[in-house]
Amino acid sequence: MEEFVNKVKDAKSVDEIKAIAKECGLELADDKAEELFKMISNQTGELSDDELEAVAGGGIVDTIKHWVGSLFGR
């Protein structure tokens, strides 16, 4: 999971996120890849309550770790 987080934080597209997930041996559904891309690129301009909670002591890496951990049960 750590490898995925470190690589995905700089992803420039949903397809790139899916490729990184596959490379790291993770199955990532299209809707989850899109959700993660929106989180990374902050396209909405606002964070959800969960995202705000996740970054309360860290940055985007902590947010991604929290999101990936909840998705994959890690």
mmCIF file of the N, C-alpha and C atoms, coordinates in Angstrom:
data_MODEL
# 
_entry.id   MODEL 
# 
loop_
_atom_site.group_PDB 
_atom_site.id 
_atom_site.type_symbol 
_atom_site.label_atom_id 
_atom_site.label_alt_id 
_atom_site.label_comp_id 
_atom_site.label_asym_id 
_atom_site.label_entity_id 
_atom_site.label_seq_id 
_atom_site.pdbx_PDB_ins_code 
_atom_site.Cartn_x 
_atom_site.Cartn_y 
_atom_site.Cartn_z 
_atom_site.occupancy 
_atom_site.B_iso_or_equiv 
_atom_site.pdbx_formal_charge 
_atom_site.auth_seq_id 
_atom_site.auth_comp_id 
_atom_site.auth_asym_id 
_atom_site.auth_atom_id 
_atom_site.pdbx_PDB_model_num 
ATOM 1   N N  . MET A 1 1  ? 0.820   -1.188 0.000   1.00 0.00 ? 1  MET A N  1 
ATOM 2   C CA . MET A 1 1  ? 0.000   0.000  0.000   1.00 0.00 ? 1  MET A CA 1 
ATOM 3   C C  . MET A 1 1  ? 0.873   1.265  0.000   1.00 0.00 ? 1  MET A C  1 
ATOM 4   N N  . GLU A 1 2  ? 1.966   1.238  0.720   1.00 0.00 ? 2  GLU A N  1 
ATOM 5   C CA . GLU A 1 2  ? 2.854   2.404  0.802   1.00 0.00 ? 2  GLU A CA 1 
ATOM 6   C C  . GLU A 1 2  ? 3.379   2.797  -0.578  1.00 0.00 ? 2  GLU A C  1 
ATOM 7   N N  . GLU A 1 3  ? 3.747   1.786  -1.368  1.00 0.00 ? 3  GLU A N  1 
ATOM 8   C CA . GLU A 1 3  ? 4.240   2.043  -2.723  1.00 0.00 ? 3  GLU A CA 1 
ATOM 9   C C  . GLU A 1 3  ? 3.152   2.725  -3.563  1.00 0.00 ? 3  GLU A C  1 
ATOM 10  N N  . PHE A 1 4  ? 1.926   2.226  -3.459  1.00 0.00 ? 4  PHE A N  1 
ATOM 11  C CA . PHE A 1 4  ? 0.806   2.808  -4.197  1.00 0.00 ? 4  PHE A CA 1 
ATOM 12  C C  . PHE A 1 4  ? 0.606   4.273  -3.811  1.00 0.00 ? 4  PHE A C  1 
ATOM 13  N N  . VAL A 1 5  ? 0.589   4.542  -2.518  1.00 0.00 ? 5  VAL A N  1 
ATOM 14  C CA . VAL A 1 5  ? 0.373   5.911  -2.028  1.00 0.00 ? 5  VAL A CA 1 
ATOM 15  C C  . VAL A 1 5  ? 1.457   6.843  -2.544  1.00 0.00 ? 5  VAL A C  1 
ATOM 16  N N  . ASN A 1 6  ? 2.702   6.411  -2.463  1.00 0.00 ? 6  ASN A N  1 
ATOM 17  C CA . ASN A 1 6  ? 3.808   7.265  -2.899  1.00 0.00 ? 6  ASN A CA 1 
ATOM 18  C C  . ASN A 1 6  ? 3.764   7.570  -4.393  1.00 0.00 ? 6  ASN A C  1 
ATOM 19  N N  . LYS A 1 7  ? 3.306   6.606  -5.176  1.00 0.00 ? 7  LYS A N  1 
ATOM 20  C CA . LYS A 1 7  ? 3.251   6.807  -6.625  1.00 0.00 ? 7  LYS A CA 1 
ATOM 21  C C  . LYS A 1 7  ? 2.006   7.578  -7.059  1.00 0.00 ? 7  LYS A C  1 
ATOM 22  N N  . VAL A 1 8  ? 0.872   7.296  -6.432  1.00 0.00 ? 8  VAL A N  1 
ATOM 23  C CA . VAL A 1 8  ? -0.397  7.831  -6.909  1.00 0.00 ? 8  VAL A CA 1 
ATOM 24  C C  . VAL A 1 8  ? -0.591  9.317  -6.566  1.00 0.00 ? 8  VAL A C  1 
ATOM 25  N N  . LYS A 1 9  ? 0.127   9.814  -5.580  1.00 0.00 ? 9  LYS A N  1 
ATOM 26  C CA . LYS A 1 9  ? -0.094  11.206 -5.165  1.00 0.00 ? 9  LYS A CA 1 
ATOM 27  C C  . LYS A 1 9  ? 0.211   12.214 -6.274  1.00 0.00 ? 9  LYS A C  1 
ATOM 28  N N  . ASP A 1 10 ? 0.996   11.818 -7.244  1.00 0.00 ? 10 ASP A N  1 
ATOM 29  C CA . ASP A 1 10 ? 1.335   12.709 -8.351  1.00 0.00 ? 10 ASP A CA 1 
ATOM 30  C C  . ASP A 1 10 ? 0.652   12.318 -9.667  1.00 0.00 ? 10 ASP A C  1 
ATOM 31  N N  . ALA A 1 11 ? -0.325  11.432 -9.593  1.00 0.00 ? 11 ALA A N  1 
ATOM 32  C CA . ALA A 1 11 ? -1.013  10.969 -10.806 1.00 0.00 ? 11 ALA A CA 1 
ATOM 33  C C  . ALA A 1 11 ? -1.708  12.125 -11.513 1.00 0.00 ? 11 ALA A C  1 
ATOM 34  N N  . LYS A 1 12 ? -1.686  12.083 -12.824 1.00 0.00 ? 12 LYS A N  1 
ATOM 35  C CA . LYS A 1 12 ? -2.259  13.160 -13.643 1.00 0.00 ? 12 LYS A CA 1 
ATOM 36  C C  . LYS A 1 12 ? -3.582  12.771 -14.302 1.00 0.00 ? 12 LYS A C  1 
ATOM 37  N N  . SER A 1 13 ? -4.016  11.496 -14.106 1.00 0.00 ? 13 SER A N  1 
ATOM 38  C CA . SER A 1 13 ? -5.268  11.064 -14.720 1.00 0.00 ? 13 SER A CA 1 
ATOM 39  C C  . SER A 1 13 ? -5.811  9.828  -14.003 1.00 0.00 ? 13 SER A C  1 
ATOM 40  N N  . VAL A 1 14 ? -7.072  9.547  -14.260 1.00 0.00 ? 14 VAL A N  1 
ATOM 41  C CA . VAL A 1 14 ? -7.710  8.352  -13.721 1.00 0.00 ? 14 VAL A CA 1 
ATOM 42  C C  . VAL A 1 14 ? -7.017  7.110  -14.276 1.00 0.00 ? 14 VAL A C  1 
ATOM 43  N N  . ASP A 1 15 ? -6.701  7.123  -15.557 1.00 0.00 ? 15 ASP A N  1 
ATOM 44  C CA . ASP A 1 15 ? -6.023  5.972  -16.166 1.00 0.00 ? 15 ASP A CA 1 
ATOM 45  C C  . ASP A 1 15 ? -4.661  5.724  -15.524 1.00 0.00 ? 15 ASP A C  1 
ATOM 46  N N  . GLU A 1 16 ? -3.959  6.794  -15.178 1.00 0.00 ? 16 GLU A N  1 
ATOM 47  C CA . GLU A 1 16 ? -2.662  6.642  -14.524 1.00 0.00 ? 16 GLU A CA 1 
ATOM 48  C C  . GLU A 1 16 ? -2.840  6.009  -13.133 1.00 0.00 ? 16 GLU A C  1 
ATOM 49  N N  . ILE A 1 17 ? -3.869  6.412  -12.418 1.00 0.00 ? 17 ILE A N  1 
ATOM 50  C CA . ILE A 1 17 ? -4.159  5.827  -11.102 1.00 0.00 ? 17 ILE A CA 1 
ATOM 51  C C  . ILE A 1 17 ? -4.450  4.336  -11.241 1.00 0.00 ? 17 ILE A C  1 
ATOM 52  N N  . LYS A 1 18 ? -5.253  3.979  -12.232 1.00 0.00 ? 18 LYS A N  1 
ATOM 53  C CA . LYS A 1 18 ? -5.582  2.571  -12.446 1.00 0.00 ? 18 LYS A CA 1 
ATOM 54  C C  . LYS A 1 18 ? -4.333  1.768  -12.800 1.00 0.00 ? 18 LYS A C  1 
ATOM 55  N N  . ALA A 1 19 ? -3.440  2.339  -13.608 1.00 0.00 ? 19 ALA A N  1 
ATOM 56  C CA . ALA A 1 19 ? -2.208  1.653  -13.992 1.00 0.00 ? 19 ALA A CA 1 
ATOM 57  C C  . ALA A 1 19 ? -1.301  1.456  -12.777 1.00 0.00 ? 19 ALA A C  1 
ATOM 58  N N  . ILE A 1 20 ? -1.213  2.457  -11.921 1.00 0.00 ? 20 ILE A N  1 
ATOM 59  C CA . ILE A 1 20 ? -0.398  2.361  -10.709 1.00 0.00 ? 20 ILE A CA 1 
ATOM 60  C C  . ILE A 1 20 ? -0.969  1.283  -9.787  1.00 0.00 ? 20 ILE A C  1 
ATOM 61  N N  . ALA A 1 21 ? -2.291  1.272  -9.636  1.00 0.00 ? 21 ALA A N  1 
ATOM 62  C CA . ALA A 1 21 ? -2.936  0.260  -8.796  1.00 0.00 ? 21 ALA A CA 1 
ATOM 63  C C  . ALA A 1 21 ? -2.609  -1.142 -9.308  1.00 0.00 ? 21 ALA A C  1 
ATOM 64  N N  . LYS A 1 22 ? -2.735  -1.332 -10.600 1.00 0.00 ? 22 LYS A N  1 
ATOM 65  C CA . LYS A 1 22 ? -2.459  -2.642 -11.203 1.00 0.00 ? 22 LYS A CA 1 
ATOM 66  C C  . LYS A 1 22 ? -1.004  -3.035 -10.977 1.00 0.00 ? 22 LYS A C  1 
ATOM 67  N N  . GLU A 1 23 ? -0.112  -2.077 -11.172 1.00 0.00 ? 23 GLU A N  1 
ATOM 68  C CA . GLU A 1 23 ? 1.318   -2.316 -10.976 1.00 0.00 ? 23 GLU A CA 1 
ATOM 69  C C  . GLU A 1 23 ? 1.614   -2.732 -9.529  1.00 0.00 ? 23 GLU A C  1 
ATOM 70  N N  . CYS A 1 24 ? 0.825   -2.209 -8.588  1.00 0.00 ? 24 CYS A N  1 
ATOM 71  C CA . CYS A 1 24 ? 1.015   -2.517 -7.164  1.00 0.00 ? 24 CYS A CA 1 
ATOM 72  C C  . CYS A 1 24 ? 0.190   -3.726 -6.711  1.00 0.00 ? 24 CYS A C  1 
ATOM 73  N N  . GLY A 1 25 ? -0.484  -4.376 -7.657  1.00 0.00 ? 25 GLY A N  1 
ATOM 74  C CA . GLY A 1 25 ? -1.252  -5.569 -7.343  1.00 0.00 ? 25 GLY A CA 1 
ATOM 75  C C  . GLY A 1 25 ? -2.589  -5.294 -6.682  1.00 0.00 ? 25 GLY A C  1 
ATOM 76  N N  . LEU A 1 26 ? -3.147  -4.106 -6.917  1.00 0.00 ? 26 LEU A N  1 
ATOM 77  C CA . LEU A 1 26 ? -4.428  -3.729 -6.327  1.00 0.00 ? 26 LEU A CA 1 
ATOM 78  C C  . LEU A 1 26 ? -5.499  -3.657 -7.404  1.00 0.00 ? 26 LEU A C  1 
ATOM 79  N N  . GLU A 1 27 ? -6.697  -4.096 -7.069  1.00 0.00 ? 27 GLU A N  1 
ATOM 80  C CA . GLU A 1 27 ? -7.844  -3.973 -7.959  1.00 0.00 ? 27 GLU A CA 1 
ATOM 81  C C  . GLU A 1 27 ? -8.570  -2.683 -7.585  1.00 0.00 ? 27 GLU A C  1 
ATOM 82  N N  . LEU A 1 28 ? -8.724  -1.784 -8.517  1.00 0.00 ? 28 LEU A N  1 
ATOM 83  C CA . LEU A 1 28 ? -9.366  -0.504 -8.242  1.00 0.00 ? 28 LEU A CA 1 
ATOM 84  C C  . LEU A 1 28 ? -10.451 -0.267 -9.289  1.00 0.00 ? 28 LEU A C  1 
ATOM 85  N N  . ALA A 1 29 ? -11.691 -0.240 -8.836  1.00 0.00 ? 29 ALA A N  1 
ATOM 86  C CA . ALA A 1 29 ? -12.828 -0.011 -9.730  1.00 0.00 ? 29 ALA A CA 1 
ATOM 87  C C  . ALA A 1 29 ? -12.751 1.393  -10.324 1.00 0.00 ? 29 ALA A C  1 
ATOM 88  N N  . ASP A 1 30 ? -13.361 1.556  -11.494 1.00 0.00 ? 30 ASP A N  1 
ATOM 89  C CA . ASP A 1 30 ? -13.340 2.853  -12.185 1.00 0.00 ? 30 ASP A CA 1 
ATOM 90  C C  . ASP A 1 30 ? -13.843 3.987  -11.304 1.00 0.00 ? 30 ASP A C  1 
ATOM 91  N N  . ASP A 1 31 ? -14.957 3.752  -10.597 1.00 0.00 ? 31 ASP A N  1 
ATOM 92  C CA . ASP A 1 31 ? -15.526 4.827  -9.775  1.00 0.00 ? 31 ASP A CA 1 
ATOM 93  C C  . ASP A 1 31 ? -14.603 5.202  -8.623  1.00 0.00 ? 31 ASP A C  1 
ATOM 94  N N  . LYS A 1 32 ? -13.880 4.228  -8.075  1.00 0.00 ? 32 LYS A N  1 
ATOM 95  C CA . LYS A 1 32 ? -12.939 4.518  -6.984  1.00 0.00 ? 32 LYS A CA 1 
ATOM 96  C C  . LYS A 1 32 ? -11.708 5.243  -7.511  1.00 0.00 ? 32 LYS A C  1 
ATOM 97  N N  . ALA A 1 33 ? -11.259 4.888  -8.708  1.00 0.00 ? 33 ALA A N  1 
ATOM 98  C CA . ALA A 1 33 ? -10.133 5.585  -9.319  1.00 0.00 ? 33 ALA A CA 1 
ATOM 99  C C  . ALA A 1 33 ? -10.510 7.045  -9.593  1.00 0.00 ? 33 ALA A C  1 
ATOM 100 N N  . GLU A 1 34 ? -11.740 7.262  -10.058 1.00 0.00 ? 34 GLU A N  1 
ATOM 101 C CA . GLU A 1 34 ? -12.210 8.628  -10.302 1.00 0.00 ? 34 GLU A CA 1 
ATOM 102 C C  . GLU A 1 34 ? -12.318 9.415  -8.996  1.00 0.00 ? 34 GLU A C  1 
ATOM 103 N N  . GLU A 1 35 ? -12.816 8.767  -7.954  1.00 0.00 ? 35 GLU A N  1 
ATOM 104 C CA . GLU A 1 35 ? -12.937 9.408  -6.643  1.00 0.00 ? 35 GLU A CA 1 
ATOM 105 C C  . GLU A 1 35 ? -11.561 9.817  -6.118  1.00 0.00 ? 35 GLU A C  1 
ATOM 106 N N  . LEU A 1 36 ? -10.592 8.918  -6.241  1.00 0.00 ? 36 LEU A N  1 
ATOM 107 C CA . LEU A 1 36 ? -9.236  9.216  -5.786  1.00 0.00 ? 36 LEU A CA 1 
ATOM 108 C C  . LEU A 1 36 ? -8.625  10.340 -6.608  1.00 0.00 ? 36 LEU A C  1 
ATOM 109 N N  . PHE A 1 37 ? -8.837  10.322 -7.913  1.00 0.00 ? 37 PHE A N  1 
ATOM 110 C CA . PHE A 1 37 ? -8.286  11.389 -8.758  1.00 0.00 ? 37 PHE A CA 1 
ATOM 111 C C  . PHE A 1 37 ? -8.868  12.750 -8.368  1.00 0.00 ? 37 PHE A C  1 
ATOM 112 N N  . LYS A 1 38 ? -10.152 12.797 -8.107  1.00 0.00 ? 38 LYS A N  1 
ATOM 113 C CA . LYS A 1 38 ? -10.772 14.047 -7.674  1.00 0.00 ? 38 LYS A CA 1 
ATOM 114 C C  . LYS A 1 38 ? -10.176 14.523 -6.358  1.00 0.00 ? 38 LYS A C  1 
ATOM 115 N N  . MET A 1 39 ? -9.930  13.574 -5.462  1.00 0.00 ? 39 MET A N  1 
ATOM 116 C CA . MET A 1 39 ? -9.338  13.925 -4.175  1.00 0.00 ? 39 MET A CA 1 
ATOM 117 C C  . MET A 1 39 ? -7.938  14.495 -4.366  1.00 0.00 ? 39 MET A C  1 
ATOM 118 N N  . ILE A 1 40 ? -7.154  13.832 -5.199  1.00 0.00 ? 40 ILE A N  1 
ATOM 119 C CA . ILE A 1 40 ? -5.778  14.260 -5.429  1.00 0.00 ? 40 ILE A CA 1 
ATOM 120 C C  . ILE A 1 40 ? -5.725  15.616 -6.124  1.00 0.00 ? 40 ILE A C  1 
ATOM 121 N N  . SER A 1 41 ? -6.536  15.765 -7.147  1.00 0.00 ? 41 SER A N  1 
ATOM 122 C CA . SER A 1 41 ? -6.496  17.004 -7.921  1.00 0.00 ? 41 SER A CA 1 
ATOM 123 C C  . SER A 1 41 ? -7.370  18.090 -7.319  1.00 0.00 ? 41 SER A C  1 
ATOM 124 N N  . ASN A 1 42 ? -8.189  17.699 -6.312  1.00 0.00 ? 42 ASN A N  1 
ATOM 125 C CA . ASN A 1 42 ? -9.083  18.630 -5.634  1.00 0.00 ? 42 ASN A CA 1 
ATOM 126 C C  . ASN A 1 42 ? -9.912  19.421 -6.643  1.00 0.00 ? 42 ASN A C  1 
ATOM 127 N N  . GLN A 1 43 ? -10.491 18.698 -7.596  1.00 0.00 ? 43 GLN A N  1 
ATOM 128 C CA . GLN A 1 43 ? -11.270 19.338 -8.658  1.00 0.00 ? 43 GLN A CA 1 
ATOM 129 C C  . GLN A 1 43 ? -12.512 20.030 -8.133  1.00 0.00 ? 43 GLN A C  1 
ATOM 130 N N  . THR A 1 44 ? -13.051 19.555 -7.030  1.00 0.00 ? 44 THR A N  1 
ATOM 131 C CA . THR A 1 44 ? -14.278 20.164 -6.505  1.00 0.00 ? 44 THR A CA 1 
ATOM 132 C C  . THR A 1 44 ? -13.993 21.429 -5.732  1.00 0.00 ? 44 THR A C  1 
ATOM 133 N N  . GLY A 1 45 ? -12.746 21.594 -5.273  1.00 0.00 ? 45 GLY A N  1 
ATOM 134 C CA . GLY A 1 45 ? -12.397 22.776 -4.501  1.00 0.00 ? 45 GLY A CA 1 
ATOM 135 C C  . GLY A 1 45 ? -12.760 22.663 -3.031  1.00 0.00 ? 45 GLY A C  1 
ATOM 136 N N  . GLU A 1 46 ? -13.458 21.602 -2.652  1.00 0.00 ? 46 GLU A N  1 
ATOM 137 C CA . GLU A 1 46 ? -13.845 21.396 -1.267  1.00 0.00 ? 46 GLU A CA 1 
ATOM 138 C C  . GLU A 1 46 ? -13.519 19.977 -0.852  1.00 0.00 ? 46 GLU A C  1 
ATOM 139 N N  . LEU A 1 47 ? -13.222 19.812 0.431   1.00 0.00 ? 47 LEU A N  1 
ATOM 140 C CA . LEU A 1 47 ? -12.973 18.489 0.974   1.00 0.00 ? 47 LEU A CA 1 
ATOM 141 C C  . LEU A 1 47 ? -14.200 17.997 1.716   1.00 0.00 ? 47 LEU A C  1 
ATOM 142 N N  . SER A 1 48 ? -14.435 16.698 1.644   1.00 0.00 ? 48 SER A N  1 
ATOM 143 C CA . SER A 1 48 ? -15.523 16.111 2.413   1.00 0.00 ? 48 SER A CA 1 
ATOM 144 C C  . SER A 1 48 ? -15.127 16.091 3.881   1.00 0.00 ? 48 SER A C  1 
ATOM 145 N N  . ASP A 1 49 ? -16.076 15.795 4.753   1.00 0.00 ? 49 ASP A N  1 
ATOM 146 C CA . ASP A 1 49 ? -15.777 15.705 6.182   1.00 0.00 ? 49 ASP A CA 1 
ATOM 147 C C  . ASP A 1 49 ? -14.707 14.651 6.447   1.00 0.00 ? 49 ASP A C  1 
ATOM 148 N N  . ASP A 1 50 ? -14.793 13.503 5.761   1.00 0.00 ? 50 ASP A N  1 
ATOM 149 C CA . ASP A 1 50 ? -13.794 12.446 5.929   1.00 0.00 ? 50 ASP A CA 1 
ATOM 150 C C  . ASP A 1 50 ? -12.411 12.911 5.489   1.00 0.00 ? 50 ASP A C  1 
ATOM 151 N N  . GLU A 1 51 ? -12.348 13.627 4.373   1.00 0.00 ? 51 GLU A N  1 
ATOM 152 C CA . GLU A 1 51 ? -11.071 14.126 3.883   1.00 0.00 ? 51 GLU A CA 1 
ATOM 153 C C  . GLU A 1 51 ? -10.494 15.159 4.849   1.00 0.00 ? 51 GLU A C  1 
ATOM 154 N N  . LEU A 1 52 ? -11.342 16.045 5.368   1.00 0.00 ? 52 LEU A N  1 
ATOM 155 C CA . LEU A 1 52 ? -10.877 17.028 6.343   1.00 0.00 ? 52 LEU A CA 1 
ATOM 156 C C  . LEU A 1 52 ? -10.317 16.350 7.583   1.00 0.00 ? 52 LEU A C  1 
ATOM 157 N N  . GLU A 1 53 ? -11.022 15.324 8.041   1.00 0.00 ? 53 GLU A N  1 
ATOM 158 C CA . GLU A 1 53 ? -10.576 14.585 9.211   1.00 0.00 ? 53 GLU A CA 1 
ATOM 159 C C  . GLU A 1 53 ? -9.234  13.901 8.941   1.00 0.00 ? 53 GLU A C  1 
ATOM 160 N N  . ALA A 1 54 ? -9.084  13.367 7.755   1.00 0.00 ? 54 ALA A N  1 
ATOM 161 C CA . ALA A 1 54 ? -7.860  12.639 7.397   1.00 0.00 ? 54 ALA A CA 1 
ATOM 162 C C  . ALA A 1 54 ? -6.651  13.554 7.312   1.00 0.00 ? 54 ALA A C  1 
ATOM 163 N N  . VAL A 1 55 ? -6.842  14.799 6.927   1.00 0.00 ? 55 VAL A N  1 
ATOM 164 C CA . VAL A 1 55 ? -5.709  15.716 6.771   1.00 0.00 ? 55 VAL A CA 1 
ATOM 165 C C  . VAL A 1 55 ? -5.491  16.592 7.992   1.00 0.00 ? 55 VAL A C  1 
ATOM 166 N N  . ALA A 1 56 ? -6.224  16.347 9.046   1.00 0.00 ? 56 ALA A N  1 
ATOM 167 C CA . ALA A 1 56 ? -6.143  17.192 10.235  1.00 0.00 ? 56 ALA A CA 1 
ATOM 168 C C  . ALA A 1 56 ? -4.728  17.261 10.813  1.00 0.00 ? 56 ALA A C  1 
ATOM 169 N N  . GLY A 1 57 ? -3.875  16.335 10.536  1.00 0.00 ? 57 GLY A N  1 
ATOM 170 C CA . GLY A 1 57 ? -2.516  16.396 11.044  1.00 0.00 ? 57 GLY A CA 1 
ATOM 171 C C  . GLY A 1 57 ? -1.501  16.102 9.961   1.00 0.00 ? 57 GLY A C  1 
ATOM 172 N N  . GLY A 1 58 ? -1.918  16.048 8.736   1.00 0.00 ? 58 GLY A N  1 
ATOM 173 C CA . GLY A 1 58 ? -0.992  15.693 7.671   1.00 0.00 ? 58 GLY A CA 1 
ATOM 174 C C  . GLY A 1 58 ? -1.379  16.332 6.366   1.00 0.00 ? 58 GLY A C  1 
ATOM 175 N N  . GLY A 1 59 ? -0.812  15.816 5.295   1.00 0.00 ? 59 GLY A N  1 
ATOM 176 C CA . GLY A 1 59 ? -1.072  16.352 3.978   1.00 0.00 ? 59 GLY A CA 1 
ATOM 177 C C  . GLY A 1 59 ? -1.777  15.343 3.102   1.00 0.00 ? 59 GLY A C  1 
ATOM 178 N N  . ILE A 1 60 ? -1.603  15.485 1.807   1.00 0.00 ? 60 ILE A N  1 
ATOM 179 C CA . ILE A 1 60 ? -2.300  14.645 0.838   1.00 0.00 ? 60 ILE A CA 1 
ATOM 180 C C  . ILE A 1 60 ? -1.891  13.182 0.977   1.00 0.00 ? 60 ILE A C  1 
ATOM 181 N N  . VAL A 1 61 ? -0.650  12.919 1.358   1.00 0.00 ? 61 VAL A N  1 
ATOM 182 C CA . VAL A 1 61 ? -0.212  11.527 1.522   1.00 0.00 ? 61 VAL A CA 1 
ATOM 183 C C  . VAL A 1 61 ? -1.016  10.852 2.625   1.00 0.00 ? 61 VAL A C  1 
ATOM 184 N N  . ASP A 1 62 ? -1.233  11.552 3.741   1.00 0.00 ? 62 ASP A N  1 
ATOM 185 C CA . ASP A 1 62 ? -2.034  10.987 4.825   1.00 0.00 ? 62 ASP A CA 1 
ATOM 186 C C  . ASP A 1 62 ? -3.473  10.782 4.380   1.00 0.00 ? 62 ASP A C  1 
ATOM 187 N N  . THR A 1 63 ? -3.992  11.699 3.596   1.00 0.00 ? 63 THR A N  1 
ATOM 188 C CA . THR A 1 63 ? -5.354  11.571 3.090   1.00 0.00 ? 63 THR A CA 1 
ATOM 189 C C  . THR A 1 63 ? -5.476  10.339 2.197   1.00 0.00 ? 63 THR A C  1 
ATOM 190 N N  . ILE A 1 64 ? -4.524  10.151 1.306   1.00 0.00 ? 64 ILE A N  1 
ATOM 191 C CA . ILE A 1 64 ? -4.537  8.997  0.412   1.00 0.00 ? 64 ILE A CA 1 
ATOM 192 C C  . ILE A 1 64 ? -4.410  7.710  1.218   1.00 0.00 ? 64 ILE A C  1 
ATOM 193 N N  . LYS A 1 65 ? -3.508  7.689  2.199   1.00 0.00 ? 65 LYS A N  1 
ATOM 194 C CA . LYS A 1 65 ? -3.341  6.499  3.036   1.00 0.00 ? 65 LYS A CA 1 
ATOM 195 C C  . LYS A 1 65 ? -4.643  6.141  3.732   1.00 0.00 ? 65 LYS A C  1 
ATOM 196 N N  . HIS A 1 66 ? -5.302  7.145  4.279   1.00 0.00 ? 66 HIS A N  1 
ATOM 197 C CA . HIS A 1 66 ? -6.574  6.911  4.964   1.00 0.00 ? 66 HIS A CA 1 
ATOM 198 C C  . HIS A 1 66 ? -7.607  6.348  3.985   1.00 0.00 ? 66 HIS A C  1 
ATOM 199 N N  . TRP A 1 67 ? -7.718  6.962  2.829   1.00 0.00 ? 67 TRP A N  1 
ATOM 200 C CA . TRP A 1 67 ? -8.700  6.541  1.821   1.00 0.00 ? 67 TRP A CA 1 
ATOM 201 C C  . TRP A 1 67 ? -8.408  5.125  1.342   1.00 0.00 ? 67 TRP A C  1 
ATOM 202 N N  . VAL A 1 68 ? -7.152  4.853  0.999   1.00 0.00 ? 68 VAL A N  1 
ATOM 203 C CA . VAL A 1 68 ? -6.771  3.529  0.505   1.00 0.00 ? 68 VAL A CA 1 
ATOM 204 C C  . VAL A 1 68 ? -6.961  2.489  1.612   1.00 0.00 ? 68 VAL A C  1 
ATOM 205 N N  . GLY A 1 69 ? -6.591  2.838  2.826   1.00 0.00 ? 69 GLY A N  1 
ATOM 206 C CA . GLY A 1 69 ? -6.758  1.917  3.939   1.00 0.00 ? 69 GLY A CA 1 
ATOM 207 C C  . GLY A 1 69 ? -8.201  1.534  4.155   1.00 0.00 ? 69 GLY A C  1 
ATOM 208 N N  . SER A 1 70 ? -9.098  2.508  4.068   1.00 0.00 ? 70 SER A N  1 
ATOM 209 C CA . SER A 1 70 ? -10.517 2.203  4.254   1.00 0.00 ? 70 SER A CA 1 
ATOM 210 C C  . SER A 1 70 ? -11.065 1.401  3.075   1.00 0.00 ? 70 SER A C  1 
ATOM 211 N N  . LEU A 1 71 ? -10.548 1.639  1.890   1.00 0.00 ? 71 LEU A N  1 
ATOM 212 C CA . LEU A 1 71 ? -11.011 0.919  0.711   1.00 0.00 ? 71 LEU A CA 1 
ATOM 213 C C  . LEU A 1 71 ? -10.573 -0.538 0.716   1.00 0.00 ? 71 LEU A C  1 
ATOM 214 N N  . PHE A 1 72 ? -9.327  -0.765 1.093   1.00 0.00 ? 72 PHE A N  1 
ATOM 215 C CA . PHE A 1 72 ? -8.768  -2.113 1.037   1.00 0.00 ? 72 PHE A CA 1 
ATOM 216 C C  . PHE A 1 72 ? -8.678  -2.779 2.405   1.00 0.00 ? 72 PHE A C  1 
ATOM 217 N N  . GLY A 1 73 ? -9.236  -2.146 3.425   1.00 0.00 ? 73 GLY A N  1 
ATOM 218 C CA . GLY A 1 73 ? -9.254  -2.740 4.753   1.00 0.00 ? 73 GLY A CA 1 
ATOM 219 C C  . GLY A 1 73 ? -7.896  -2.887 5.384   1.00 0.00 ? 73 GLY A C  1 
ATOM 220 N N  . ARG A 1 74 ? -7.029  -1.929 5.116   1.00 0.00 ? 74 ARG A N  1 
ATOM 221 C CA . ARG A 1 74 ? -5.662  -1.971 5.680   1.00 0.00 ? 74 ARG A CA 1 
ATOM 222 C C  . ARG A 1 74 ? -5.420  -0.775 6.551   1.00 0.00 ? 74 ARG A C  1 
# 
